[in-house]
Amino acid sequence: MTAIKELKAQARTKVGKGAARAERRAGRVPAVIYGDGKAPVGITLDHVEINKIIYAGHFLTTLFNVEVDGQKHRVIPRDYQLDVVKDFPLHIDFLRVAVGATLAVDVPVHFLNADTAPAIKEGGTLNIVSHTVALNVPADAIPTAIEVDIADYAFGDSIHLSAIKLPEGVTWAGHGDDTLATIAAPSGLKEAEEDEAAAAAADAAKA
């Protein structure tokens, strides 16, 4: 579970593209705090600090206490924009989170034993269909990841949502039994199976 992290911010009084560019030139990243039936609050964050936090991982599933002029706002990042060339943050949206709230978040999927599973060691390939899953989670207990052990899966198997045990209090946000990954057989084995099937079909036709 991710811990609540502390962030210090400055109030932003000017809005617009020109003001945002001026903040970035000053080493600040514009952001906004919204939601929970309260008025939006424009803020700026230290560029170096927030850049490190974003690239440390799990940014969109981490709760923050953002302090602005002595007042703390309990928030979770909902979106952020990066420069298309240099990949540094341009703007961040934070959603206020009430105590006891439930959130819809995308949580990473980690596939365990991807190198040591028998099917993989025998030449199979793990084809990942989805790297994240949409979950409804308690705000104070957001999983850092959902783990899927592929050790017992064989060639041709598909790994579905229904096979995954979720933490207590966590439910699927989507609908249906989506496929997370498949185990593909080695190409040589596929060809051999296809040849055997063709031969069996030919024998059946002769009979």
N, C-alpha and C positions, 0 to 999 in steps of 0.2 A: 504494500500500500504506500502511496506517496504521502510524504509529510507536508504540512503547510509551511510554505516558505515566506520569508519577510522581504518586502520590497519598499524602498523609499522613492517617492515621486514628488514632482513639483506641479502645482496647479498651472494650467495653461489658460490664459485669459484671451489670447488672440486665436482666431480660427482662419481657415482658408489655406490655399496652397502656398502662398507667399510666406505666411507665418510658419507653416510646417517646414518649409525649406530652410528658413532661418534657424529653427530649432535643430535641424539635422546638422547644419553648418557649425552649430555651437556644441555638437557632441551629444545631443539629446534626441530621443525617439518619441514622436507624438503618439498618444494613446487616448482611449476613452473608456470610462467605466459607465455601464448602463444596466438597466433592469431592476427588478424587485420593486416596481412601482415608484421609483425615485428618479429625479432629474439626472440626465447624463452629466458626468464630470470629466472635463478635458484635463489631461495630465501629460507630463513628459517624464521619460526615464533615462537614466544614464546609458549611453550607447554600449559601452564596453561591458557593463554588468549584464544588461538584458541580452546582449548577443551571446555571452557565455552561457546564460541560462537556457536560451533557445536551443543551442547546439549541444547542450549536455543531454538532451533527450527528454521525453515524456512531458514536454511543455504544455500541450493541450489537455493533459490529464492531471495537472498539478494545481492544487489550491494555493492561493497567495493572500497574504495580508498586505495590502498596499497602503502605506501611510502617506497621507496628503495633508499638509498643514496640521499635523497632530491628530488627525482622524484616520482610523484604520477602516479599510474597505475589504471585506472578505469576498474574493473573486476567483474566477477561473478563466483562463484565456479561451476565447471562442474563435478567434481568427487572427492571423497576422500576415502582413505583406512584406515580401523580400524584394530587394533590388534585383532585377532580372540579370544583371551582369555581375555584380559584386556580391550578391547574396547576403547583404546586411539588412537588418530590419528597417522598414520604412514607417510602419504603423501597426498598432496592436489594439484589438478590441477585447475588453474584459467584461464578463458578465457577473453581476453581484450574485452571491450565493447565500441564501438564508440558512440558518442552523436547521438541520433535519431535512434539508431539501434532497430531492432525487434528480439526477441529471442524466441526460442522454449523451453519451460520449463514445468515440471510436477508440477502442483499446487494441494495442498490438497483439498479434498472435505469434508465439514462439513455439517452434517445432523441436521437440526434444529427441535426442538420439538420431539426428539426421545423418550422422556419419557412421554410426555403429549399428543401426537397424539391419537385421539379416537381409531384407529385401534390397537395401541400398548397397550392402557389401557384396551382394551377388550381381551387381551391375544395374539395379533399378535406379530410377530417377524420381526424386520428389518434385512434383510440379505444383507449386503454390498458386492457388487461385485467388485467395484473399489474404492480405497481410494484416488486416485489421477486422474487428467485428464491432457492430453497433450494440451497445449495452445500456440498460437503465441501471444506474448505480447510486448508492448513497453517497452524497457529496463528501462525507468524511471517510469513505472506505472505497476509493477508486482503485481498482486493480492496476498494477503497473503493466501487467500482461496476462493473457490467457495462454496456458501451456497445453500443448498437445503432444503426447508421447506416440511416436510412430513405430515403436519397436515391434509391435505385434501385427502390423499391417503387411500384406503380401502384394505381389504383382497384380495390377488391375484394380486394387482397392481404392475406394473413394472415402475421404474423411469428411463427415458432415457435422453440422452444428449440433445435431442431436446426440453425437458421441461425446460431447464435451460437458464435463461437470463444472457448473459455475459456482463461484463463491456464494456464501449465504447472503441473501438480500439483493442479489444481482439477477436480472432477467434480460432476455434478448429484447432489443429495441425494434428489430425487424420482424418479418414474417417469413414462414417457410423454413425448410431444412436445407439451407444453402451448402454448397460444397466448398470446403476450405482448401483441400489439396487432393491430389491423386498420386498413386504410386505406379509409374509406368515401367513396363518390363523392358529389358535390354533389347535393342533392335534385332540382334541375332536370334533371340528367343522368339520374338514376334514373328520373324520370317519362318522359323521352323514350325511354329504353331499354324501359321497360314498354309504352309506346304502340307502339313498333316491334314488340315481341314479340307484342302483342295483334293488331296488323294482320297480321303474318305468319301467326299462327294462324288468323285469319279467312280469309285468302287460301287457306291450305292446306285449310280445311274446304270452301270453295267448289269447289276443284279436285277 
